[in-house]
Amino acid sequence: TNPAAEEIAGRLSNNLPLARAGLVMCGADGTPLPIEQWPVSRALKGETTPRTEYLMVGPDQQSRPVLASAAPVFIDGDGTPVGAVMAFTDVSVMKELDRLREEFVSIVAHDLQTPVASILLNVELILRGAGGSQGAVLQTVALERVRNTAVRLGAMVNDLLDASRIGIKRLPVDRTLVSVPRAVETLLD
């Protein structure tokens, strides 16, 4: 290991196999992997592994998400690996930024729901009170446009919330039938 690897994986004892030195590799879901499935073990068998996300638990019991890949090292042409090289990158900061982004989107979407609800409520109150005169008809048409725009804004906020829920894997599936001609007509309006 080099100093950068030791910074990520923790200081490993010299000349000990990684697993005996206290390093544990897990899948991205946290499930410990048998040593035969570690990228370096697969590379020692001649397999090149693509960059994949793992959870690395060092001897200090601190876990870090990493992207790791490995490749066999060949010296002669007989096809037998004489060693392997594994490269990994600590992605803890990226994971934390993703979490903060998802939290921010969720908060913003939730906060946008309140003014949208207020707009819709007030427009509905005004529409109920509109009379039959020509001015009232124009007022009604304008208010219906405002209401439709607020409904569209509310749908965008809900889409933003759904995107946030997808990111944290908490989106319930709600299947409904949609009339395509009516949706197109609404968009044209």
C-alpha positions as CSV (number, residue, x, y, z in Angstrom):
1,T,0.0,0.0,0.0
2,N,1.0,3.6,-0.5
3,P,0.4,6.5,1.9
4,A,-2.8,7.5,0.1
5,A,-4.2,4.0,0.4
6,E,-3.3,3.8,4.0
7,E,-5.2,7.1,4.6
8,I,-8.3,5.6,3.1
9,A,-8.0,2.0,4.4
10,G,-6.2,2.7,7.6
11,R,-2.7,1.6,8.4
12,L,-2.3,-2.0,7.5
13,S,0.3,-4.3,9.1
14,N,3.3,-4.9,6.8
15,N,3.5,-8.3,4.9
16,L,0.0,-9.4,6.1
17,P,-2.8,-10.3,3.6
18,L,-5.4,-7.5,3.6
19,A,-8.1,-9.5,5.3
20,R,-5.7,-10.6,8.2
21,A,-4.5,-7.0,8.5
22,G,-8.1,-6.0,9.5
23,L,-9.5,-4.7,6.2
24,V,-13.0,-5.7,5.3
25,M,-14.6,-5.0,1.9
26,C,-18.4,-4.9,1.6
27,G,-20.8,-4.4,-1.2
28,A,-22.3,-1.0,-1.6
29,D,-25.3,-2.2,0.5
30,G,-22.9,-3.0,3.4
31,T,-22.9,-6.8,3.0
32,P,-19.4,-8.2,3.7
33,L,-17.8,-9.8,0.7
34,P,-15.9,-13.1,0.9
35,I,-12.2,-12.4,0.2
36,E,-12.5,-14.3,-3.1
37,Q,-14.9,-11.6,-4.4
38,W,-12.6,-8.7,-3.5
39,P,-11.3,-6.9,-6.7
40,V,-7.7,-7.7,-5.8
41,S,-8.5,-11.4,-5.4
42,R,-10.3,-11.5,-8.7
43,A,-7.3,-9.7,-10.3
44,L,-4.9,-12.3,-8.9
45,K,-6.9,-14.9,-10.8
46,G,-6.4,-12.9,-14.0
47,E,-9.7,-10.9,-14.1
48,T,-9.8,-7.2,-14.6
49,T,-12.6,-5.6,-12.5
50,P,-14.3,-2.3,-13.5
51,R,-14.7,0.6,-11.1
52,T,-17.4,-0.5,-8.7
53,E,-18.7,1.0,-5.5
54,Y,-17.7,-0.8,-2.3
55,L,-17.8,-0.1,1.4
56,M,-14.3,-0.4,2.9
57,V,-14.0,-1.0,6.6
58,G,-10.5,-0.4,7.9
59,P,-8.7,-1.8,11.0
60,D,-10.0,1.3,12.8
61,Q,-13.6,0.0,12.1
62,Q,-14.3,3.2,10.2
63,S,-16.2,2.5,7.0
64,R,-15.7,4.5,3.8
65,P,-17.5,4.3,0.5
66,V,-15.0,3.7,-2.3
67,L,-14.9,3.2,-6.0
68,A,-12.4,0.4,-6.6
69,S,-11.0,-1.5,-9.6
70,A,-8.2,-4.0,-10.0
71,A,-6.2,-5.6,-12.7
72,P,-3.7,-8.5,-12.9
73,V,0.0,-7.8,-13.4
74,F,1.8,-10.0,-16.0
75,I,5.5,-10.2,-16.5
76,D,5.9,-12.9,-19.1
77,G,3.6,-14.1,-21.9
78,D,2.3,-17.3,-20.4
79,G,-0.9,-15.6,-19.1
80,T,-0.3,-16.3,-15.4
81,P,-0.6,-13.2,-13.2
82,V,2.4,-12.6,-10.9
83,G,0.6,-9.9,-8.9
84,A,-2.3,-7.5,-9.0
85,V,-2.9,-3.8,-8.6
86,M,-6.0,-2.3,-7.0
87,A,-6.9,1.3,-7.2
88,F,-9.6,2.9,-5.1
89,T,-11.0,6.3,-4.5
90,D,-12.7,7.5,-1.3
91,V,-16.1,8.9,-2.3
92,S,-17.3,9.8,1.2
93,V,-17.4,13.5,0.3
94,M,-19.4,12.9,-2.9
95,K,-21.9,10.7,-0.9
96,E,-22.3,13.4,1.7
97,L,-22.9,16.0,-1.0
98,D,-25.5,13.7,-2.6
99,R,-27.2,13.3,0.8
100,L,-27.2,17.1,1.4
101,R,-28.5,17.8,-2.1
102,E,-31.4,15.3,-1.6
103,E,-32.2,16.9,1.7
104,F,-32.1,20.4,0.2
105,V,-34.4,19.4,-2.7
106,S,-36.9,17.8,-0.2
107,I,-37.0,20.9,2.0
108,V,-37.4,23.3,-0.9
109,A,-40.1,21.2,-2.5
110,H,-41.9,20.9,0.8
111,D,-41.6,24.7,1.4
112,L,-43.0,25.4,-2.0
113,Q,-46.2,23.4,-1.3
114,T,-47.5,26.0,1.2
115,P,-47.6,29.1,-1.2
116,V,-49.1,26.9,-4.0
117,A,-51.9,25.8,-1.6
118,S,-52.5,29.4,-0.6
119,I,-52.7,30.6,-4.2
120,L,-55.2,27.8,-5.1
121,L,-57.3,28.5,-2.0
122,N,-57.6,32.2,-2.7
123,V,-58.3,31.7,-6.4
124,E,-61.1,29.3,-5.5
125,L,-62.6,31.8,-3.0
126,I,-62.6,34.6,-5.7
127,L,-64.0,32.3,-8.4
128,R,-66.9,31.3,-6.1
129,G,-67.7,35.0,-5.5
130,A,-67.5,36.1,-9.2
131,G,-70.8,37.5,-10.5
132,G,-72.4,37.3,-14.0
133,S,-71.3,40.7,-15.5
134,Q,-68.9,41.1,-18.4
135,G,-66.1,42.2,-16.0
136,A,-66.8,39.2,-13.9
137,V,-66.5,36.9,-16.9
138,L,-63.1,38.4,-17.8
139,Q,-62.1,38.1,-14.1
140,T,-63.2,34.5,-14.1
141,V,-61.2,33.7,-17.2
142,A,-58.1,35.3,-15.7
143,L,-58.5,33.6,-12.4
144,E,-59.0,30.2,-14.1
145,R,-55.7,30.8,-15.9
146,V,-54.0,31.7,-12.5
147,R,-55.6,28.5,-11.0
148,N,-54.4,26.3,-13.9
149,T,-50.9,27.8,-13.6
150,A,-50.9,27.2,-9.8
151,V,-52.0,23.7,-10.4
152,R,-49.1,23.2,-12.9
153,L,-46.7,24.8,-10.4
154,G,-48.0,22.4,-7.7
155,A,-47.4,19.4,-10.1
156,M,-43.8,20.6,-10.6
157,V,-43.3,20.8,-6.9
158,N,-44.7,17.3,-6.6
159,D,-42.3,16.1,-9.3
160,L,-39.5,17.7,-7.4
161,L,-40.5,15.9,-4.3
162,D,-40.8,12.6,-6.3
163,A,-37.2,13.2,-7.6
164,S,-36.1,13.7,-4.0
165,R,-37.9,10.5,-2.9
166,I,-36.4,8.5,-5.8
167,G,-32.9,9.6,-4.7
168,I,-33.5,8.3,-1.2
169,K,-35.5,5.2,-2.5
170,R,-38.8,6.2,-0.9
171,L,-41.1,6.8,-3.9
172,P,-44.4,5.0,-3.7
173,V,-45.7,3.9,-7.0
174,D,-49.2,5.4,-7.9
175,R,-50.4,4.2,-11.2
176,T,-53.3,6.1,-12.8
177,L,-54.8,6.2,-16.3
178,V,-54.2,9.4,-18.2
179,S,-56.2,10.8,-21.2
180,V,-53.5,11.8,-23.7
181,P,-55.9,14.0,-25.8
182,R,-57.0,15.8,-22.6
183,A,-53.4,16.2,-21.4
184,V,-52.4,17.7,-24.8
185,E,-55.4,20.0,-24.7
186,T,-54.4,21.2,-21.2
187,L,-50.9,21.9,-22.4
188,L,-52.1,23.9,-25.4
189,D,-54.4,26.0,-23.1
